[in-house]
């Protein structure tokens, strides 16, 4: 019953509550929840103030104990005060103890938080290591599978295999020596493709029977032989035998004596097989000294040939040797700009109709002057008497010349030459005097054959005209029986040297080294019938066309024509290429350690630096080098190298110009070394980080770090490299003449660290092709350049797609000074750049070889002079070779090194020197190779919105 009553009361309460107005309910709650606490707080505060000694409320009737007049009460008050003071002190102590405990607990909590964060970081690192290890294991499995399935070609520099004296094989002689070809007149058995092309040179007493050679040529040969890498002193193992027999001081040479001297060479072997006889021309005269001489199966290399004694693809047509013996020749060459010069077209010459010189010096004592009875005696004495074709060859040459001397033919030629003169004079008048032609002179140079335009003036006068000419006209002799003449070759030589694009009228002429050179890139070759249209044709050439041809002509001159050394080596290169023998490998630079073999370096101990990113950037692999000499015997590669700037006369372990396979090839049997992203299915950041992907098989890179007197900075830089994927090794180029301190502690990273001793303190040491560099990719980095791992890996991935360029971080550009008409080096922020500093940049090792061995020595000397500009020099070189600008990656523009005691760039003269360097390098190259670019490279998914289950390629790039 009681329960029922309580329930009824509760129900009635709620029933009444539902009928109460909302405003009354709110007022009631306000009084209960707000007003009542405020009143209570007011009175309590009054009481507290009274206790603390405040003014007592007069309404209170409480008696003050101090108002009592009891004398004994004072003692009680003091006792109470003392007790209160004691209590206060005790409470204060307890509060201090509690605060101390609180601080200790707080410290412990902070420590626990730090431990938790440390454990979390360790967990993340362990997970990263586990993932990296898993990736590495996957790479090892792939390597094992590839090794099991792969066909392994020979990928190394060819080992030398020499043949002995019994290697001479019998060769069936050709019908005549004029029909000689490599397959019929050359003994291949002496020249194994692995022989490295040993060459035996006749010298000294062995050549006395040929007469006294021009002193310049004699000294040139002596210097050349001292440098030649193919030379052998063992004639029994030689592939070819070379005899330089001209140009002799005497303009007259007895043919019988010359032939006897040839056949008396110690290793002539009866028919001159595998012999190369070189007649080097210094001046018009004796250019075709072997006409009428039975040269057997010997290859003839000279400047002038007639059609009947030139054996195509067997003999070698060479340019005249009018320059230095060896060395840099850029000082003698004019700049390539302006593209259009004062004279659009120029020609100076005088026509030789037989009156100019009754007996041309160039062919004195040649077969064209031999009487018929002398010719019969020649054959009776065994000089080709059993060779019908050989006789016909000589007779044809005589008949050709006789036909020229006949009146009717001569009149036709003179009429044609008059037409040429009249047309060119008329064209000169109609073209606003931008053409210079002259058809007579007081001092014609002897040596022109009949029917040819002779040279006028001396070499300096011809130079003054050519450096002002955009195009230079070169007429081929009217007598088409001449394959080449000395005067024709001199005109071509001087046009290339002084930057006037050669315009050859007469497409029946042979040009020097045409077996390996594409002359259409450097010269305009037209038939004579196009004379009336030549001006129109030339006017269609744009500035770009002219600049390209002038630059190509300069390359041909500097590489193949400019020195006797280059001419000599090019002849050997042609013969070597015919025989499919690779060039001599370019040498690596030794990598001596600064430490002796017994010294043990101290290991750096202590905490490892925290990783700057938690990204998995790739597997940690065991170091492996790039495949070398992959194209030793690839013929088209050898011929392509002859057409481009660089060093075509050497063989390189790798080049950045290798052709790329089609994408499907890697999945259809040609997948060795490839690591497609997600096995070819692609993906975002997670899949991307597991493989290198791209169009090139997997590879690694080598870090080359230059340092000088900054040991602490160096050690810190090396420490930061630990755990960097795709790193092969680290080379420290120790530029300091003082060895590192034996107490210096070196960090242990997952790859070898080599500290290399250098011969001298030079910034050029940064680019030496050390033999310890086994990868194609080099990351050149300063010891004070701080790059994160993700930045380095991103730069490496970009370089793999642009391996012929410099790919790096700090960008700079060259600016034109309109006041001084010169170039300036500029490091300001800019939307265009043309250089990437090699203090943090990737480049191919191929450019290290070129920088050290092929780039003009004057540039390296300038770097040593200023102790500056090596990075500019490398940018010039790469842009000159590729005609492409560098590639900048990420947003970095510069690096700061707070801990560095001093830097070269802080010197006030730093920028002045760099201005001077740029303008000097332009003089050396003849033009400005640097090109501008207006973009930088970031990762594909940078700033792209992704689903939550996808990762970016790089978090911060």
Secondary structure, 3 states (H helix, E strand, C coil): CHHHHHHHHHHHHHHHHHHCCHHHHHHHHHHHHHHHHHHHHHHHHHHHHHHCCCCCCCCCCCCCHHHCCCCCHHHHHHHHHHHHHHHHHHHHHHHHHHHHHHHHHHHHHHHHHHHHHHHHHHHHHHHHHHHHHHHHHHHHHHHHHHHHHCCCCCCCCCCCCCCCHHHCCCCCCCCCHHHCCHHHHCCHHHCCCCCCCCEEECCHHHHHHHCCECHHHHHHHHHHHHHCCCECCCHHHCCEEEEEEECECCCCCCHHHHHHHHHCCCCCCCCCCCEEEEECCCCCCCCCCCCCCCCCCCEEEECCEECCCCCCCCCEECCCCCCECCCCCHHHCCCCCCCCCCEEEEEECEEECCCCCCCCHHHCCCHHHCCHHHHHHHHHCCCCCCCHHHHHHHHHHHHHHHHHHCHHHHHHHHHHHHHHHHHHHHHHHCCCCCEEEECCCCCECCCCCCCEEECECCHHHHHHHHCCEEEEEEECCCCCCEEECHHHHHHHHHHHHHCCEEEEECCCCCCCCCCCCCHHHCEEEECHHHHHHHHHHHHCCCHHHHHHHHHHHHHHHHHHHCEHHHHHHHHHHHHHHHCCCCCCECCCECCCECCCCCCCCEECCCCCCCCCCCCCCCCCCCCCCCCCCCCCCCHHHHHHHCCCCCCCCCECCCCCCCCCCCHHHHHCCCCCCCCCHHHHCCCCHHHHHHCCCCCCCCCCEEEEEEECCCHHHHHHHHHCCCCCCCEEEEEEEECCCCCCCCCCEECCCCCEEEEEECCCCCHHHHHCCECCCCCCEEEEEECCCCCCHHHHHHHHHHHHHCCCCCEECCEEEEEEECCCCEEEEECCCCCCECEECCCEEEEEHHHHHHHHHHCCHHHHHHHHHHCCCHHHHHHHHHHHHHCCCCEEECCCCCCCCCCCCCCHHHCCCHHHHHHHHHHHHHHHHCCCCCCCECCEECCCCCCCCCCCCCCCCCCCC
